[in-house]
Amino acid sequence: MELFIADEHSPLYDLWRERGYRNLSVCHVDFHCDMRGLLIDRKQGKARYVWQSDPFMNRLDSGSFLAHAIMNGIVTGLRWVHDDFGGRKYDELYCVKYETDFTALPFLLMDRQSWTSLTFTEQTFADWDGPLQGEHLSLDWDGIAYADYDKNHIRRLMAEILEREFIPESIFVSRSHEYCHPDKTLWLEFIEGLEQKFKTKAVYLPSKVLAQVYPSVSWTWKIYHLMEYHILRLMRRVGIY
């Protein structure tokens, strides 16, 4: 079993593509969805891009690498796991859409783009039994050590993973500096714990420089996102996502 470490998550997509992987099942432990620009119809078991032609929404980075992996057939089974404080409710506005979202309605009615098959579930740690046999474990450190967490809570979540009995196909761990707890000794302790648990040595992947991408100047894009932004803000204020 291989253990990979990187500064951010998109190198995992590059690794999967270089190896020619297809139809992976992934357990993604993360505060954030990393599926920006994706619409998932959970009832039908399928996914599609929201704006396929928008370079800003579909840029490959740590916030969208799973969307690219899903739409290119690399990942066909995904479980997103996060703490009670985490997930779409606390994420940025432009995270993954579900078929039940009000803002997903226009894209379900104007169903002109291609869909791809996806088995998807979202879980909190309370309902999670650990990675299943055959799953690859994708883990962002902020899913365990979010910047606002106290150290006792972080250590409890660390133990929840390190003390479980599981053997994933591989483990990829990233550390989004801007979202994580500033105490890096906890991060190093966790990596060492994974190395000891699985009797392996971590492979550190090189940092990736991302090119700057600006939002589209299309008037349809601007009008839609202006409406969506205010609608989502209003929905959050009244307790509806």
C-alpha positions in Angstrom: 0.0 0.0 0.0 1.3 3.4 -1.0 1.2 6.6 1.1 1.5 9.9 -0.8 1.8 13.4 0.7 1.4 16.7 -1.1 0.8 20.4 -0.3 -2.6 20.4 -2.1 -4.9 17.9 -3.6 -4.8 18.3 -7.4 -1.5 16.2 -7.8 -3.6 13.2 -6.9 -5.6 13.7 -10.1 -2.3 13.9 -12.0 -1.1 10.7 -10.4 -4.3 8.8 -11.2 -4.2 10.0 -14.8 -0.5 9.1 -15.3 -1.1 5.6 -14.1 -4.2 5.2 -16.3 -6.6 4.4 -13.5 -10.3 4.0 -14.3 -13.4 3.3 -12.2 -11.8 3.9 -8.8 -13.8 3.9 -5.6 -12.6 6.7 -3.3 -13.2 7.6 0.3 -12.7 11.4 0.5 -12.2 12.8 4.0 -12.2 16.5 3.8 -13.9 19.7 5.2 -14.5 20.7 1.6 -16.1 18.8 -1.3 -13.3 19.4 -3.9 -16.0 19.0 -6.6 -16.5 22.7 -7.6 -18.4 22.9 -10.9 -20.1 19.5 -10.6 -23.8 18.7 -10.3 -24.6 15.2 -8.8 -28.0 13.6 -9.2 -27.8 11.2 -6.2 -31.1 9.5 -7.0 -30.1 8.7 -10.6 -26.5 7.9 -9.7 -25.0 10.3 -12.2 -23.0 13.6 -12.4 -22.3 16.4 -15.0 -20.6 19.7 -15.2 -22.7 22.8 -14.4 -20.9 25.1 -16.8 -18.6 22.9 -19.0 -17.3 25.9 -21.0 -16.5 28.2 -18.0 -12.7 28.1 -17.4 -13.2 29.5 -13.9 -15.6 26.9 -12.7 -13.8 24.0 -14.4 -10.2 25.0 -13.6 -8.2 22.0 -12.3 -7.1 22.8 -8.8 -7.5 21.5 -5.2 -11.1 22.6 -5.2 -12.1 20.8 -8.4 -9.8 17.8 -8.8 -12.5 15.3 -7.9 -14.9 16.9 -10.4 -12.3 16.3 -13.2 -11.7 12.7 -12.0 -15.4 11.9 -12.0 -16.1 13.4 -15.4 -13.1 11.7 -17.0 -14.1 8.2 -15.6 -11.3 7.9 -13.2 -13.6 7.9 -10.2 -17.0 6.2 -10.4 -17.6 5.6 -6.7 -17.2 8.3 -4.1 -17.9 8.7 -0.3 -17.4 12.2 1.1 -16.7 12.1 4.8 -16.4 15.2 7.1 -17.0 16.3 10.7 -20.3 17.7 11.9 -18.7 21.1 11.4 -17.9 20.8 7.8 -19.4 20.0 4.4 -21.5 22.2 2.1 -23.2 24.1 5.0 -19.9 25.6 6.0 -18.2 25.6 2.6 -17.8 28.4 0.0 -20.8 29.1 -2.2 -19.4 27.4 -5.3 -19.2 23.8 -4.0 -20.9 20.7 -5.5 -24.6 20.9 -6.4 -27.1 18.2 -5.6 -30.3 17.5 -7.5 -32.4 18.8 -4.6 -30.8 22.3 -4.7 -32.9 25.1 -5.9 -30.1 26.4 -8.0 -29.7 23.0 -9.7 -33.2 23.3 -11.2 -32.2 25.2 -14.4 -29.6 22.6 -15.2 -31.9 19.6 -14.7 -34.6 21.3 -16.9 -32.1 22.2 -19.6 -30.5 18.7 -19.7 -28.3 19.1 -22.8 -24.9 18.1 -21.4 -23.6 14.6 -21.0 -23.8 12.8 -17.7 -21.4 10.2 -16.3 -22.2 7.4 -13.8 -21.4 8.0 -10.2 -22.2 6.2 -7.0 -22.1 8.9 -4.3 -22.8 9.3 -0.6 -22.0 12.0 1.9 -21.4 11.0 5.6 -20.2 12.5 8.8 -17.7 10.8 11.1 -20.5 9.7 13.3 -21.9 7.5 10.5 -18.5 6.5 9.0 -17.1 3.0 9.5 -13.7 3.7 7.8 -12.6 3.0 4.2 -14.2 0.0 2.7 -12.2 -2.8 1.0 -11.1 -1.7 -2.4 -11.4 2.0 -1.7 -8.6 4.6 -2.1 -8.4 7.0 0.8 -8.1 10.7 -0.1 -7.6 12.8 3.0 -7.3 16.6 3.4 -5.8 17.6 6.7 -8.4 20.2 7.2 -11.0 17.5 7.5 -9.4 16.5 10.7 -7.5 19.6 11.8 -9.6 22.6 10.6 -8.2 26.0 11.6 -10.9 26.6 14.2 -10.7 23.2 16.0 -9.0 22.9 19.4 -6.2 20.4 19.7 -8.2 17.9 21.8 -10.8 17.6 19.1 -8.1 17.2 16.4 -6.4 14.4 18.4 -9.8 12.6 18.8 -10.3 12.7 15.0 -6.7 11.6 14.4 -7.3 8.6 16.7 -10.6 7.8 14.9 -8.6 7.2 11.8 -5.3 5.8 13.1 -7.0 3.3 15.5 -9.4 1.8 12.9 -8.7 -1.5 11.2 -8.6 -1.0 7.5 -6.3 -1.4 4.5 -7.1 0.9 1.7 -5.7 0.5 -1.8 -3.7 3.7 -1.3 -3.6 6.8 0.9 -3.1 10.3 -0.3 -2.9 13.1 2.3 -2.8 16.8 1.5 -2.5 19.9 3.7 -4.4 23.1 2.6 -2.4 25.6 4.7 -5.0 28.3 4.7 -7.7 26.1 6.2 -5.7 23.9 8.6 -4.7 24.3 12.3 -1.4 26.2 12.5 0.3 23.6 14.7 2.3 21.6 12.2 3.5 19.2 14.8 0.1 17.5 14.8 0.3 17.1 11.0 3.8 15.5 11.3 2.6 13.3 14.1 -0.3 12.1 11.9 1.9 11.3 9.0 4.3 9.4 11.2 1.3 7.5 12.7 0.2 6.4 9.2 3.7 5.3 8.3 3.8 3.2 11.5 0.3 1.8 11.1 0.9 0.6 7.6 4.6 -0.1 7.8 5.4 2.1 4.8 7.3 5.2 4.0 5.5 8.4 2.8 6.3 9.6 -0.7 6.2 13.4 -0.9 5.0 14.7 -4.3 6.4 17.9 -5.7 4.5 21.2 -5.3 2.4 22.2 -8.3 2.2 25.8 -9.6 -1.3 26.6 -10.8 -1.9 29.1 -13.6 -4.2 32.0 -12.9 -7.6 31.6 -14.4 -10.2 34.5 -14.5 -14.0 34.2 -14.6 -15.6 34.2 -18.0 -16.8 37.5 -19.4 -20.0 35.9 -20.8 -23.0 38.0 -19.9 -25.1 34.8 -19.3 -22.4 33.5 -16.9 -22.4 36.9 -15.1 -26.2 37.1 -14.8 -26.6 33.5 -13.6 -23.8 33.7 -10.9 -25.1 37.1 -9.7 -28.5 35.6 -9.1 -27.1 32.4 -7.7 -24.9 34.3 -5.3 -27.7 36.3 -3.8 -30.1 33.4 -3.7 -27.6 31.2 -1.9 -26.8 33.9 0.6 -30.6 34.4 1.3 -31.1 30.6 1.7 -28.3 30.4 4.2 -29.7 33.3 6.2 -33.0 31.6 6.6 -31.5 28.2 7.4 -32.0 26.6 3.9 -29.2 25.6 1.7 
